[in-house]
Amino acid sequence: MSWKTRILQPETAVEKMKQKAALRALEEVRDGMKLGLGTGSTARYFVDALGAQVGEGLSVICVPTSEATRAQAEGLAIPLASLDELQRLDLTVDGADELDAGLRLVKGGGGALLREKIVAAASDKMIVIADDTKLVATLGAFDLPVEVNVFSHGATAAAIGAALAATGNTGAMALRMADGDSPFLTDGGHYIYDCALGTINDPEALAQALLNVPGVVEHGLFLGYATAAVLAGDDGLQEMGNL
């Protein structure tokens, strides 16, 4: 029985597109690799198919970027290790909420941006997998997540607003809520403020300005991490960068 008969069977056109991108990225995985496993609706197709190949003898060791991905990988018997143990990774495969032609990303819609960025930074290559609607001319249509320490987060939010204004970015900012009336908590125990900017002016300047704010743990601008992208659309796959 082929491993392809044991993977998820998406029902909608968009989900089928996501899986196509994930399966193309899986073609770049080689025996003995150390991998970063992304988080989100597209990355789960990659983890699912990787698990099927591990079941047929593929030897890899992986670092998950969230507790949700960890649970999925463990359920598929994918060997896991900590980044402390491995230090460097050959490849990370992850999704994106937005990307532009320069492979600059906005990530964090699922709330795992801190761990995703730590793993991406430790990887020799990062392949982004997504449906082609995520490719934009200018970043910003998707709200930019900013992860903050819980302590005095309101004061931190005010400073974030000042950093946005100083870099020519304007828009509403809101604390992300979980189900009910409680703030969403990341795996690291932090809050997230989502910044609805519409268009991000000078992503590099904004990225640095946000990191200069005490209380900001990380932000969802991933600049210089992705080395390639596979985007799936109605007309097939579009590959960007160096696979």
The 8 nearest C-alpha neighbors of each residue, nearest first, counted from 0:
[[1, 2, 4, 3, 5, 55, 51, 54],
 [2, 0, 3, 4, 5, 55, 51, 52],
 [1, 3, 51, 5, 4, 52, 0, 6],
 [4, 2, 1, 5, 6, 48, 51, 0],
 [5, 3, 2, 1, 6, 0, 7, 8],
 [6, 4, 2, 3, 51, 7, 1, 48],
 [7, 5, 3, 48, 4, 47, 8, 51],
 [6, 8, 9, 5, 47, 44, 48, 4],
 [7, 9, 6, 10, 15, 5, 4, 18],
 [10, 8, 15, 14, 11, 7, 18, 12],
 [9, 11, 8, 12, 14, 15, 13, 7],
 [12, 10, 14, 13, 9, 15, 16, 8],
 [11, 13, 15, 14, 16, 10, 9, 233],
 [14, 12, 16, 15, 11, 17, 130, 232],
 [13, 15, 17, 16, 11, 12, 9, 18],
 [14, 16, 12, 18, 13, 17, 9, 11],
 [17, 15, 231, 13, 19, 14, 18, 130],
 [18, 16, 14, 20, 41, 130, 15, 19],
 [17, 19, 21, 15, 20, 16, 44, 22],
 [20, 18, 16, 22, 21, 17, 15, 23],
 [19, 21, 23, 17, 18, 231, 128, 229],
 [22, 20, 45, 18, 24, 19, 23, 128],
 [21, 23, 25, 19, 24, 20, 18, 45],
 [24, 22, 20, 25, 26, 21, 19, 229],
 [25, 23, 21, 26, 22, 27, 20, 126],
 [24, 26, 22, 27, 23, 28, 21, 45],
 [25, 27, 24, 23, 28, 22, 29, 21],
 [26, 28, 25, 24, 29, 242, 23, 90],
 [29, 27, 25, 26, 30, 32, 24, 90],
 [30, 28, 32, 31, 27, 59, 26, 57],
 [29, 31, 58, 32, 57, 59, 28, 56],
 [32, 30, 59, 58, 29, 33, 60, 57],
 [33, 31, 59, 30, 29, 34, 89, 60],
 [34, 32, 88, 60, 89, 61, 59, 31],
 [35, 33, 61, 90, 91, 88, 89, 32],
 [34, 36, 91, 62, 61, 63, 90, 118],
 [37, 35, 63, 92, 62, 64, 91, 34],
 [38, 36, 93, 42, 64, 92, 35, 63],
 [39, 37, 42, 68, 64, 65, 93, 43],
 [38, 40, 42, 41, 43, 109, 94, 37],
 [39, 41, 43, 42, 38, 44, 94, 17],
 [42, 40, 17, 43, 44, 39, 94, 129],
 [43, 41, 45, 39, 44, 37, 93, 38],
 [42, 44, 46, 45, 41, 40, 47, 39],
 [45, 43, 47, 42, 46, 18, 41, 21],
 [44, 46, 21, 42, 48, 43, 47, 49],
 [47, 45, 49, 43, 44, 48, 50, 42],
 [46, 48, 44, 50, 45, 49, 43, 6],
 [49, 47, 51, 45, 50, 46, 6, 44],
 [48, 50, 46, 52, 51, 47, 45, 53],
 [51, 49, 53, 75, 47, 48, 52, 77],
 [50, 52, 48, 54, 2, 49, 53, 47],
 [53, 51, 55, 49, 54, 50, 57, 2],
 [54, 52, 57, 50, 56, 55, 51, 49],
 [53, 55, 51, 52, 56, 50, 57, 76],
 [56, 54, 52, 53, 57, 51, 2, 50],
 [55, 57, 53, 54, 58, 52, 30, 51],
 [58, 56, 53, 52, 30, 55, 59, 54],
 [57, 59, 30, 31, 56, 53, 60, 32],
 [60, 58, 31, 32, 33, 30, 57, 61],
 [61, 59, 33, 78, 79, 34, 80, 32],
 [60, 62, 34, 79, 35, 33, 80, 78],
 [61, 63, 35, 80, 79, 81, 36, 34],
 [64, 62, 36, 69, 65, 68, 35, 61],
 [63, 65, 115, 114, 37, 36, 38, 68],
 [66, 64, 68, 67, 63, 111, 69, 38],
 [65, 67, 69, 68, 70, 186, 64, 63],
 [68, 66, 70, 65, 69, 71, 38, 64],
 [69, 67, 71, 65, 70, 66, 63, 38],
 [68, 70, 66, 72, 63, 67, 71, 73],
 [71, 69, 73, 67, 68, 72, 66, 74],
 [70, 72, 68, 74, 69, 73, 67, 75],
 [73, 71, 75, 69, 77, 74, 70, 68],
 [74, 72, 76, 70, 75, 71, 77, 69],
 [73, 75, 71, 72, 76, 70, 77, 69],
 [74, 76, 72, 50, 73, 77, 71, 47],
 [77, 75, 73, 74, 78, 72, 50, 53],
 [76, 78, 72, 75, 50, 73, 79, 53],
 [79, 77, 60, 76, 61, 59, 80, 73],
 [80, 78, 61, 60, 62, 77, 81, 63],
 [81, 79, 62, 61, 84, 82, 60, 78],
 [82, 80, 83, 84, 62, 85, 79, 61],
 [81, 83, 85, 84, 86, 62, 80, 87],
 [84, 82, 81, 86, 85, 80, 87, 62],
 [83, 85, 82, 81, 86, 80, 87, 62],
 [84, 86, 82, 87, 83, 81, 88, 80],
 [87, 85, 82, 83, 84, 88, 121, 81],
 [88, 86, 121, 85, 122, 89, 82, 123],
 [89, 87, 122, 33, 90, 34, 121, 123],
 [90, 88, 123, 33, 122, 34, 32, 124],
 [89, 91, 124, 34, 122, 125, 88, 123],
 [92, 90, 35, 125, 34, 36, 122, 119],
 [93, 91, 126, 37, 125, 36, 127, 35],
 [94, 92, 37, 127, 42, 128, 38, 91],
 [93, 95, 128, 127, 42, 129, 41, 39],
 [96, 94, 106, 97, 105, 104, 129, 127],
 [95, 97, 106, 105, 133, 108, 141, 94],
 [98, 96, 133, 105, 95, 104, 134, 135],
 [99, 97, 104, 134, 103, 102, 135, 133],
 [98, 100, 135, 102, 101, 103, 134, 136],
 [99, 101, 102, 98, 136, 103, 134, 135],
 [100, 102, 99, 103, 98, 240, 104, 223],
 [103, 101, 99, 100, 98, 225, 104, 227],
 [104, 102, 222, 98, 101, 99, 221, 223],
 [105, 103, 98, 221, 97, 220, 102, 106],
 [104, 106, 220, 97, 219, 96, 221, 95],
 [107, 105, 219, 95, 96, 108, 104, 112],
 [108, 106, 112, 110, 109, 219, 111, 144],
 [107, 109, 110, 106, 96, 144, 111, 112],
 [110, 108, 107, 111, 39, 38, 112, 106],
 [109, 111, 107, 108, 112, 185, 191, 144],
 [112, 110, 107, 113, 109, 114, 115, 65],
 [111, 113, 107, 115, 114, 110, 116, 219],
 [114, 112, 116, 115, 111, 217, 117, 218],
 [113, 115, 117, 64, 116, 112, 111, 118],
 [116, 114, 112, 64, 118, 113, 117, 111],
 [115, 117, 119, 113, 118, 114, 112, 120],
 [118, 116, 114, 120, 119, 115, 113, 121],
 [117, 119, 121, 115, 116, 120, 114, 35],
 [120, 118, 116, 122, 121, 117, 115, 91],
 [119, 121, 117, 118, 122, 116, 224, 123],
 [120, 122, 118, 87, 119, 88, 117, 123],
 [123, 121, 88, 119, 124, 90, 120, 89],
 [122, 124, 89, 90, 88, 121, 125, 87],
 [125, 123, 90, 122, 226, 89, 91, 126],
 [126, 124, 91, 225, 226, 90, 92, 127],
 [125, 127, 227, 92, 228, 225, 226, 91],
 [126, 128, 228, 93, 94, 92, 229, 227],
 [129, 127, 94, 229, 20, 228, 21, 230],
 [130, 128, 230, 17, 94, 41, 131, 20],
 [129, 131, 231, 230, 17, 132, 16, 232],
 [130, 132, 230, 133, 232, 231, 134, 129],
 [131, 133, 134, 130, 135, 232, 129, 97],
 [132, 134, 97, 131, 130, 98, 96, 135],
 [135, 133, 98, 132, 99, 131, 97, 136],
 [136, 134, 99, 137, 98, 133, 138, 97],
 [135, 137, 99, 138, 134, 100, 98, 139],
 [138, 136, 135, 99, 198, 139, 199, 140],
 [139, 137, 199, 198, 140, 135, 99, 97],
 [138, 140, 198, 197, 199, 141, 196, 142],
 [139, 141, 197, 198, 138, 142, 196, 195],
 [142, 140, 139, 143, 96, 97, 195, 197],
 [141, 143, 195, 194, 193, 144, 140, 139],
 [142, 144, 194, 193, 219, 141, 145, 195],
 [145, 143, 193, 219, 192, 107, 218, 191],
 [144, 146, 218, 192, 191, 217, 219, 193],
 [147, 145, 191, 217, 216, 190, 218, 215],
 [148, 146, 215, 216, 190, 214, 189, 191],
 [147, 149, 189, 214, 150, 152, 216, 190],
 [148, 150, 152, 189, 190, 151, 147, 188],
 [149, 151, 152, 148, 214, 153, 147, 155],
 [152, 150, 153, 154, 149, 155, 148, 214],
 [153, 151, 155, 149, 150, 154, 156, 148],
 [152, 154, 156, 155, 151, 157, 150, 158],
 [155, 153, 157, 156, 152, 151, 158, 159],
 [154, 156, 152, 158, 153, 157, 214, 159],
 [155, 157, 159, 153, 154, 158, 152, 160],
 [158, 156, 160, 154, 159, 155, 153, 161],
 [157, 159, 161, 155, 160, 156, 162, 154],
 [160, 158, 156, 162, 161, 157, 163, 155],
 [161, 159, 157, 163, 158, 162, 156, 164],
 [160, 162, 158, 164, 159, 163, 165, 157],
 [163, 161, 159, 165, 160, 164, 208, 158],
 [164, 162, 168, 160, 161, 166, 165, 159],
 [163, 165, 161, 167, 168, 166, 162, 169],
 [164, 166, 162, 163, 167, 161, 168, 208],
 [167, 165, 163, 164, 168, 205, 162, 204],
 [168, 166, 164, 165, 200, 163, 169, 201],
 [167, 169, 163, 164, 166, 200, 199, 196],
 [170, 168, 196, 164, 163, 167, 171, 195],
 [171, 169, 196, 195, 172, 194, 168, 197],
 [170, 172, 195, 194, 173, 196, 169, 193],
 [171, 173, 194, 193, 195, 192, 170, 174],
 [174, 172, 192, 193, 175, 194, 171, 195],
 [173, 175, 192, 191, 176, 193, 182, 172],
 [176, 174, 191, 183, 192, 182, 173, 193],
 [175, 177, 182, 183, 181, 174, 178, 180],
 [178, 176, 183, 182, 181, 179, 175, 180],
 [177, 179, 176, 180, 181, 183, 182, 175],
 [178, 180, 181, 177, 176, 182, 183, 175],
 [179, 181, 178, 182, 176, 177, 183, 175],
 [180, 182, 177, 179, 176, 183, 178, 184],
 [183, 181, 176, 177, 175, 184, 180, 190],
 [182, 184, 177, 176, 175, 190, 181, 185],
 [185, 183, 190, 188, 189, 182, 186, 191],
 [184, 186, 188, 187, 189, 110, 190, 183],
 [185, 187, 188, 184, 65, 66, 111, 189],
 [186, 188, 185, 189, 184, 113, 114, 111],
 [187, 189, 185, 184, 186, 190, 149, 148],
 [190, 188, 148, 185, 184, 149, 187, 147],
 [191, 189, 147, 184, 146, 149, 183, 148],
 [192, 190, 146, 145, 175, 147, 174, 144],
 [191, 193, 174, 145, 173, 175, 144, 194],
 [194, 192, 144, 173, 143, 142, 172, 145],
 [193, 195, 172, 143, 142, 196, 171, 144],
 [196, 194, 142, 170, 171, 197, 172, 193],
 [197, 195, 170, 198, 169, 139, 194, 199],
 [196, 198, 140, 139, 195, 199, 170, 141],
 [199, 197, 139, 196, 138, 140, 200, 137],
 [200, 198, 139, 138, 202, 196, 201, 168],
 [199, 201, 168, 202, 198, 167, 166, 205],
 [202, 200, 204, 203, 205, 199, 166, 167],
 [203, 201, 205, 204, 200, 206, 199, 220],
 [204, 202, 206, 205, 201, 207, 222, 220],
 [205, 203, 207, 206, 201, 202, 208, 166],
 [204, 206, 208, 202, 207, 203, 166, 209],
 [207, 205, 203, 209, 204, 208, 202, 220],
 [206, 208, 210, 204, 205, 209, 211, 203],
 [207, 209, 205, 211, 210, 206, 162, 204],
 [210, 208, 211, 206, 207, 212, 205, 162],
 [209, 211, 207, 212, 208, 215, 206, 217],
 [210, 212, 208, 209, 207, 213, 215, 162],
 [213, 211, 210, 209, 215, 214, 158, 159],
 [214, 212, 215, 211, 155, 210, 216, 158],
 [213, 215, 148, 147, 155, 216, 212, 152],
 [216, 214, 147, 213, 212, 217, 146, 210],
 [215, 217, 147, 146, 214, 148, 218, 210],
 [218, 216, 146, 215, 113, 145, 210, 219],
 [219, 217, 145, 220, 146, 144, 112, 216],
 [218, 220, 106, 144, 105, 107, 143, 112],
 [221, 219, 105, 218, 104, 222, 206, 106],
 [222, 220, 104, 103, 219, 105, 224, 223],
 [221, 223, 103, 224, 220, 104, 203, 225],
 [222, 224, 225, 221, 103, 102, 226, 104],
 [223, 225, 222, 221, 119, 226, 125, 120],
 [226, 224, 125, 227, 102, 223, 126, 127],
 [225, 227, 125, 124, 240, 241, 126, 224],
 [228, 226, 240, 126, 241, 239, 242, 225],
 [227, 229, 127, 239, 126, 238, 128, 230],
 [230, 228, 238, 128, 20, 237, 127, 239],
 [231, 229, 131, 237, 130, 129, 236, 20],
 [230, 232, 236, 130, 16, 20, 131, 235],
 [233, 231, 235, 234, 131, 130, 16, 236],
 [232, 234, 235, 231, 16, 236, 12, 131],
 [233, 235, 232, 236, 231, 237, 131, 16],
 [236, 234, 232, 233, 231, 237, 16, 230],
 [235, 237, 231, 230, 232, 238, 229, 20],
 [236, 238, 230, 229, 231, 239, 235, 232],
 [239, 237, 229, 228, 230, 236, 240, 227],
 [238, 240, 228, 227, 229, 237, 241, 242],
 [241, 239, 227, 226, 242, 228, 238, 102],
 [240, 242, 227, 226, 239, 228, 238, 126],
 [241, 227, 240, 126, 226, 27, 228, 239]]
